[in-house]
Amino acid sequence: MNLGDIGRLLLTLGVLVALAGALLVGADRLGLGRLPGDLRFGSGNVRVYVPLATSLVVSLVLTILLNLFFRR
């Protein structure tokens, strides 16, 4: 692997990380992570967060999008 290939790989990874960050910011603005079915428990210094409703919504949206794009 030469330096040009490594540079392209690093640029691609950087773009993917930036896109993931933009998606997370957008999801926060939409309220994902604070849905009524998301469970939060806390006591003292220990906090447990179980995003059940958020997981279901994300799974449903991804299933629909992937079925639309990869339909035969």
Backbone as XML, in Angstrom:
<?xml version="1.0"?>
<chain id="A" units="angstrom">
  <residue number="1" name="MET">
    <atom name="N" x="0.850" y="-1.170" z="0.000"/>
    <atom name="CA" x="0.000" y="0.000" z="0.000"/>
    <atom name="C" x="0.899" y="1.239" z="0.000"/>
  </residue>
  <residue number="2" name="ASN">
    <atom name="N" x="0.734" y="2.102" z="-0.989"/>
    <atom name="CA" x="1.578" y="3.298" z="-1.036"/>
    <atom name="C" x="0.903" y="4.459" z="-0.299"/>
  </residue>
  <residue number="3" name="LEU">
    <atom name="N" x="1.596" y="5.574" z="-0.215"/>
    <atom name="CA" x="1.094" y="6.711" z="0.552"/>
    <atom name="C" x="-0.166" y="7.315" z="-0.056"/>
  </residue>
  <residue number="4" name="GLY">
    <atom name="N" x="-0.306" y="7.282" z="-1.370"/>
    <atom name="CA" x="-1.513" y="7.806" z="-2.013"/>
    <atom name="C" x="-2.756" y="7.030" z="-1.609"/>
  </residue>
  <residue number="5" name="ASP">
    <atom name="N" x="-2.622" y="5.699" z="-1.534"/>
    <atom name="CA" x="-3.749" y="4.868" z="-1.105"/>
    <atom name="C" x="-4.129" y="5.128" z="0.340"/>
  </residue>
  <residue number="6" name="ILE">
    <atom name="N" x="-3.132" y="5.283" z="1.178"/>
    <atom name="CA" x="-3.398" y="5.559" z="2.598"/>
    <atom name="C" x="-4.063" y="6.924" z="2.748"/>
  </residue>
  <residue number="7" name="GLY">
    <atom name="N" x="-3.625" y="7.903" z="1.963"/>
    <atom name="CA" x="-4.229" y="9.231" z="2.010"/>
    <atom name="C" x="-5.696" y="9.201" z="1.595"/>
  </residue>
  <residue number="8" name="ARG">
    <atom name="N" x="-6.002" y="8.461" z="0.515"/>
    <atom name="CA" x="-7.396" y="8.346" z="0.075"/>
    <atom name="C" x="-8.241" y="7.650" z="1.135"/>
  </residue>
  <residue number="9" name="LEU">
    <atom name="N" x="-7.686" y="6.629" z="1.773"/>
    <atom name="CA" x="-8.399" y="5.915" z="2.826"/>
    <atom name="C" x="-8.706" y="6.846" z="4.000"/>
  </residue>
  <residue number="10" name="LEU">
    <atom name="N" x="-7.723" y="7.645" z="4.409"/>
    <atom name="CA" x="-7.932" y="8.576" z="5.516"/>
    <atom name="C" x="-8.958" y="9.646" z="5.162"/>
  </residue>
  <residue number="11" name="LEU">
    <atom name="N" x="-8.934" y="10.146" z="3.930"/>
    <atom name="CA" x="-9.933" y="11.133" z="3.508"/>
    <atom name="C" x="-11.334" y="10.529" z="3.501"/>
  </residue>
  <residue number="12" name="THR">
    <atom name="N" x="-11.456" y="9.303" z="3.017"/>
    <atom name="CA" x="-12.753" y="8.639" z="3.005"/>
    <atom name="C" x="-13.270" y="8.429" z="4.419"/>
  </residue>
  <residue number="13" name="LEU">
    <atom name="N" x="-12.406" y="7.978" z="5.313"/>
    <atom name="CA" x="-12.814" y="7.778" z="6.709"/>
    <atom name="C" x="-13.210" y="9.106" z="7.349"/>
  </residue>
  <residue number="14" name="GLY">
    <atom name="N" x="-12.496" y="10.178" z="7.039"/>
    <atom name="CA" x="-12.831" y="11.486" z="7.583"/>
    <atom name="C" x="-14.201" y="11.970" z="7.123"/>
  </residue>
  <residue number="15" name="VAL">
    <atom name="N" x="-14.507" y="11.747" z="5.847"/>
    <atom name="CA" x="-15.817" y="12.144" z="5.322"/>
    <atom name="C" x="-16.912" y="11.316" z="5.984"/>
  </residue>
  <residue number="16" name="LEU">
    <atom name="N" x="-16.679" y="10.025" z="6.179"/>
    <atom name="CA" x="-17.678" y="9.172" z="6.834"/>
    <atom name="C" x="-17.914" y="9.590" z="8.277"/>
  </residue>
  <residue number="17" name="VAL">
    <atom name="N" x="-16.865" y="9.948" z="8.988"/>
    <atom name="CA" x="-17.010" y="10.405" z="10.377"/>
    <atom name="C" x="-17.774" y="11.731" z="10.418"/>
  </residue>
  <residue number="18" name="ALA">
    <atom name="N" x="-17.485" y="12.639" z="9.467"/>
    <atom name="CA" x="-18.200" y="13.915" z="9.420"/>
    <atom name="C" x="-19.682" y="13.702" z="9.129"/>
  </residue>
  <residue number="19" name="LEU">
    <atom name="N" x="-20.003" y="12.781" z="8.207"/>
    <atom name="CA" x="-21.400" y="12.475" z="7.911"/>
    <atom name="C" x="-22.106" y="11.865" z="9.118"/>
  </residue>
  <residue number="20" name="ALA">
    <atom name="N" x="-21.425" y="10.981" z="9.825"/>
    <atom name="CA" x="-22.014" y="10.384" z="11.021"/>
    <atom name="C" x="-22.279" y="11.460" z="12.073"/>
  </residue>
  <residue number="21" name="GLY">
    <atom name="N" x="-21.365" y="12.397" z="12.230"/>
    <atom name="CA" x="-21.567" y="13.492" z="13.172"/>
    <atom name="C" x="-22.746" y="14.366" z="12.789"/>
  </residue>
  <residue number="22" name="ALA">
    <atom name="N" x="-22.880" y="14.648" z="11.494"/>
    <atom name="CA" x="-24.011" y="15.455" z="11.029"/>
    <atom name="C" x="-25.330" y="14.728" z="11.271"/>
  </residue>
  <residue number="23" name="LEU">
    <atom name="N" x="-25.341" y="13.421" z="11.064"/>
    <atom name="CA" x="-26.552" y="12.642" z="11.326"/>
    <atom name="C" x="-26.915" y="12.666" z="12.807"/>
  </residue>
  <residue number="24" name="LEU">
    <atom name="N" x="-25.926" y="12.587" z="13.672"/>
    <atom name="CA" x="-26.192" y="12.616" z="15.114"/>
    <atom name="C" x="-26.721" y="13.981" z="15.551"/>
  </residue>
  <residue number="25" name="VAL">
    <atom name="N" x="-26.183" y="15.049" z="15.002"/>
    <atom name="CA" x="-26.680" y="16.389" z="15.325"/>
    <atom name="C" x="-28.120" y="16.524" z="14.849"/>
  </residue>
  <residue number="26" name="GLY">
    <atom name="N" x="-28.405" y="16.052" z="13.640"/>
    <atom name="CA" x="-29.773" y="16.101" z="13.118"/>
    <atom name="C" x="-30.734" y="15.265" z="13.938"/>
  </residue>
  <residue number="27" name="ALA">
    <atom name="N" x="-30.285" y="14.094" z="14.377"/>
    <atom name="CA" x="-31.132" y="13.230" z="15.196"/>
    <atom name="C" x="-31.441" y="13.886" z="16.536"/>
  </residue>
  <residue number="28" name="ASP">
    <atom name="N" x="-30.470" y="14.595" z="17.086"/>
    <atom name="CA" x="-30.695" y="15.292" z="18.359"/>
    <atom name="C" x="-31.730" y="16.399" z="18.187"/>
  </residue>
  <residue number="29" name="ARG">
    <atom name="N" x="-31.673" y="17.096" z="17.072"/>
    <atom name="CA" x="-32.648" y="18.165" z="16.823"/>
    <atom name="C" x="-34.044" y="17.610" z="16.588"/>
  </residue>
  <residue number="30" name="LEU">
    <atom name="N" x="-34.135" y="16.380" z="16.076"/>
    <atom name="CA" x="-35.443" y="15.755" z="15.863"/>
    <atom name="C" x="-36.019" y="15.160" z="17.146"/>
  </residue>
  <residue number="31" name="GLY">
    <atom name="N" x="-35.215" y="15.060" z="18.189"/>
    <atom name="CA" x="-35.699" y="14.533" z="19.457"/>
    <atom name="C" x="-35.430" y="13.054" z="19.655"/>
  </residue>
  <residue number="32" name="LEU">
    <atom name="N" x="-34.699" y="12.432" z="18.729"/>
    <atom name="CA" x="-34.366" y="11.026" z="18.932"/>
    <atom name="C" x="-33.461" y="10.908" z="20.152"/>
  </residue>
  <residue number="33" name="GLY">
    <atom name="N" x="-33.724" y="9.922" z="20.961"/>
    <atom name="CA" x="-32.976" y="9.769" z="22.201"/>
    <atom name="C" x="-33.767" y="10.233" z="23.407"/>
  </residue>
  <residue number="34" name="ARG">
    <atom name="N" x="-34.876" y="10.920" z="23.154"/>
    <atom name="CA" x="-35.735" y="11.385" z="24.245"/>
    <atom name="C" x="-37.188" y="11.004" z="23.973"/>
  </residue>
  <residue number="35" name="LEU">
    <atom name="N" x="-37.397" y="9.902" z="23.303"/>
    <atom name="CA" x="-38.748" y="9.446" z="22.999"/>
    <atom name="C" x="-39.388" y="8.825" z="24.238"/>
  </residue>
  <residue number="36" name="PRO">
    <atom name="N" x="-40.722" y="8.743" z="24.290"/>
    <atom name="CA" x="-41.404" y="8.216" z="25.475"/>
    <atom name="C" x="-41.031" y="6.780" z="25.849"/>
  </residue>
  <residue number="37" name="GLY">
    <atom name="N" x="-40.619" y="5.952" z="24.893"/>
    <atom name="CA" x="-40.273" y="4.563" z="25.205"/>
    <atom name="C" x="-38.828" y="4.353" z="25.620"/>
  </residue>
  <residue number="38" name="ASP">
    <atom name="N" x="-38.027" y="5.410" z="25.653"/>
    <atom name="CA" x="-36.628" y="5.304" z="26.066"/>
    <atom name="C" x="-36.556" y="5.280" z="27.587"/>
  </residue>
  <residue number="39" name="LEU">
    <atom name="N" x="-35.866" y="4.299" z="28.119"/>
    <atom name="CA" x="-35.797" y="4.109" z="29.569"/>
    <atom name="C" x="-34.515" y="4.718" z="30.126"/>
  </residue>
  <residue number="40" name="ARG">
    <atom name="N" x="-34.661" y="5.429" z="31.234"/>
    <atom name="CA" x="-33.508" y="6.022" z="31.925"/>
    <atom name="C" x="-33.609" y="5.700" z="33.402"/>
  </residue>
  <residue number="41" name="PHE">
    <atom name="N" x="-32.534" y="5.198" z="33.935"/>
    <atom name="CA" x="-32.456" y="4.896" z="35.360"/>
    <atom name="C" x="-31.203" y="5.556" z="35.904"/>
  </residue>
  <residue number="42" name="GLY">
    <atom name="N" x="-31.267" y="6.022" z="37.117"/>
    <atom name="CA" x="-30.088" y="6.623" z="37.707"/>
    <atom name="C" x="-30.141" y="6.592" z="39.214"/>
  </residue>
  <residue number="43" name="SER">
    <atom name="N" x="-28.958" y="6.418" z="39.789"/>
    <atom name="CA" x="-28.834" y="6.433" z="41.235"/>
    <atom name="C" x="-27.399" y="6.826" z="41.570"/>
  </residue>
  <residue number="44" name="GLY">
    <atom name="N" x="-27.239" y="7.961" z="42.190"/>
    <atom name="CA" x="-25.887" y="8.398" z="42.540"/>
    <atom name="C" x="-25.073" y="8.704" z="41.296"/>
  </residue>
  <residue number="45" name="ASN">
    <atom name="N" x="-23.931" y="8.033" z="41.182"/>
    <atom name="CA" x="-23.042" y="8.237" z="40.042"/>
    <atom name="C" x="-23.327" y="7.288" z="38.880"/>
  </residue>
  <residue number="46" name="VAL">
    <atom name="N" x="-24.291" y="6.409" z="39.026"/>
    <atom name="CA" x="-24.574" y="5.402" z="37.999"/>
    <atom name="C" x="-25.812" y="5.811" z="37.216"/>
  </residue>
  <residue number="47" name="ARG">
    <atom name="N" x="-25.677" y="5.826" z="35.901"/>
    <atom name="CA" x="-26.810" y="6.126" z="35.023"/>
    <atom name="C" x="-26.888" y="5.046" z="33.950"/>
  </residue>
  <residue number="48" name="VAL">
    <atom name="N" x="-28.100" y="4.558" z="33.719"/>
    <atom name="CA" x="-28.333" y="3.536" z="32.697"/>
    <atom name="C" x="-29.373" y="4.085" z="31.729"/>
  </residue>
  <residue number="49" name="TYR">
    <atom name="N" x="-29.081" y="3.999" z="30.452"/>
    <atom name="CA" x="-29.973" y="4.502" z="29.416"/>
    <atom name="C" x="-30.232" y="3.373" z="28.427"/>
  </residue>
  <residue number="50" name="VAL">
    <atom name="N" x="-31.512" y="3.055" z="28.208"/>
    <atom name="CA" x="-31.903" y="1.995" z="27.277"/>
    <atom name="C" x="-32.835" y="2.615" z="26.229"/>
  </residue>
  <residue number="51" name="PRO">
    <atom name="N" x="-32.314" y="2.892" z="25.022"/>
    <atom name="CA" x="-33.110" y="3.591" z="24.001"/>
    <atom name="C" x="-33.999" y="2.648" z="23.197"/>
  </residue>
  <residue number="52" name="LEU">
    <atom name="N" x="-35.032" y="2.092" z="23.805"/>
    <atom name="CA" x="-35.894" y="1.132" z="23.116"/>
    <atom name="C" x="-36.674" y="1.777" z="21.975"/>
  </residue>
  <residue number="53" name="ALA">
    <atom name="N" x="-37.358" y="2.865" z="22.235"/>
    <atom name="CA" x="-38.177" y="3.511" z="21.209"/>
    <atom name="C" x="-37.305" y="4.073" z="20.087"/>
  </residue>
  <residue number="54" name="THR">
    <atom name="N" x="-36.187" y="4.669" z="20.433"/>
    <atom name="CA" x="-35.287" y="5.204" z="19.417"/>
    <atom name="C" x="-34.758" y="4.088" z="18.530"/>
  </residue>
  <residue number="55" name="SER">
    <atom name="N" x="-34.418" y="2.951" z="19.119"/>
    <atom name="CA" x="-33.928" y="1.812" z="18.336"/>
    <atom name="C" x="-34.989" y="1.311" z="17.373"/>
  </residue>
  <residue number="56" name="LEU">
    <atom name="N" x="-36.233" y="1.253" z="17.819"/>
    <atom name="CA" x="-37.308" y="0.809" z="16.942"/>
    <atom name="C" x="-37.538" y="1.778" z="15.782"/>
  </residue>
  <residue number="57" name="VAL">
    <atom name="N" x="-37.516" y="3.079" z="16.063"/>
    <atom name="CA" x="-37.724" y="4.079" z="15.014"/>
    <atom name="C" x="-36.586" y="4.030" z="13.997"/>
  </residue>
  <residue number="58" name="VAL">
    <atom name="N" x="-35.352" y="3.984" z="14.457"/>
    <atom name="CA" x="-34.205" y="3.933" z="13.550"/>
    <atom name="C" x="-34.237" y="2.651" z="12.718"/>
  </residue>
  <residue number="59" name="SER">
    <atom name="N" x="-34.572" y="1.532" z="13.339"/>
    <atom name="CA" x="-34.659" y="0.267" z="12.615"/>
    <atom name="C" x="-35.736" y="0.309" z="11.541"/>
  </residue>
  <residue number="60" name="LEU">
    <atom name="N" x="-36.884" y="0.868" z="11.857"/>
    <atom name="CA" x="-37.969" y="0.965" z="10.890"/>
    <atom name="C" x="-37.587" y="1.859" z="9.702"/>
  </residue>
  <residue number="61" name="VAL">
    <atom name="N" x="-36.994" y="3.005" z="9.988"/>
    <atom name="CA" x="-36.595" y="3.927" z="8.916"/>
    <atom name="C" x="-35.526" y="3.298" z="8.032"/>
  </residue>
  <residue number="62" name="LEU">
    <atom name="N" x="-34.526" y="2.670" z="8.635"/>
    <atom name="CA" x="-33.473" y="2.027" z="7.843"/>
    <atom name="C" x="-34.006" y="0.867" z="7.019"/>
  </residue>
  <residue number="63" name="THR">
    <atom name="N" x="-34.935" y="0.093" z="7.569"/>
    <atom name="CA" x="-35.532" y="-1.011" z="6.828"/>
    <atom name="C" x="-36.272" y="-0.499" z="5.600"/>
  </residue>
  <residue number="64" name="ILE">
    <atom name="N" x="-37.036" y="0.557" z="5.762"/>
    <atom name="CA" x="-37.782" y="1.121" z="4.633"/>
    <atom name="C" x="-36.817" y="1.673" z="3.580"/>
  </residue>
  <residue number="65" name="LEU">
    <atom name="N" x="-35.815" y="2.444" z="3.999"/>
    <atom name="CA" x="-34.872" y="3.024" z="3.051"/>
    <atom name="C" x="-34.082" y="1.959" z="2.303"/>
  </residue>
  <residue number="66" name="LEU">
    <atom name="N" x="-33.592" y="0.955" z="3.022"/>
    <atom name="CA" x="-32.807" y="-0.093" z="2.366"/>
    <atom name="C" x="-33.658" y="-0.923" z="1.417"/>
  </residue>
  <residue number="67" name="ASN">
    <atom name="N" x="-34.919" y="-1.157" z="1.769"/>
    <atom name="CA" x="-35.807" y="-1.876" z="0.852"/>
    <atom name="C" x="-36.090" y="-1.062" z="-0.401"/>
  </residue>
  <residue number="68" name="LEU">
    <atom name="N" x="-36.188" y="0.247" z="-0.281"/>
    <atom name="CA" x="-36.405" y="1.082" z="-1.451"/>
    <atom name="C" x="-35.188" y="1.111" z="-2.372"/>
  </residue>
  <residue number="69" name="PHE">
    <atom name="N" x="-33.985" y="1.163" z="-1.795"/>
    <atom name="CA" x="-32.771" y="1.257" z="-2.600"/>
    <atom name="C" x="-32.325" y="-0.076" z="-3.196"/>
  </residue>
  <residue number="70" name="PHE">
    <atom name="N" x="-32.539" y="-1.165" z="-2.487"/>
    <atom name="CA" x="-32.032" y="-2.457" z="-2.940"/>
    <atom name="C" x="-33.123" y="-3.399" z="-3.397"/>
  </residue>
  <residue number="71" name="ARG">
    <atom name="N" x="-34.232" y="-2.866" z="-3.825"/>
    <atom name="CA" x="-35.334" y="-3.682" z="-4.301"/>
    <atom name="C" x="-34.979" y="-4.285" z="-5.657"/>
  </residue>
  <residue number="72" name="ARG">
    <atom name="N" x="-35.344" y="-5.532" z="-5.863"/>
    <atom name="CA" x="-35.019" y="-6.218" z="-7.131"/>
    <atom name="C" x="-36.110" y="-6.057" z="-8.122"/>
  </residue>
</chain>
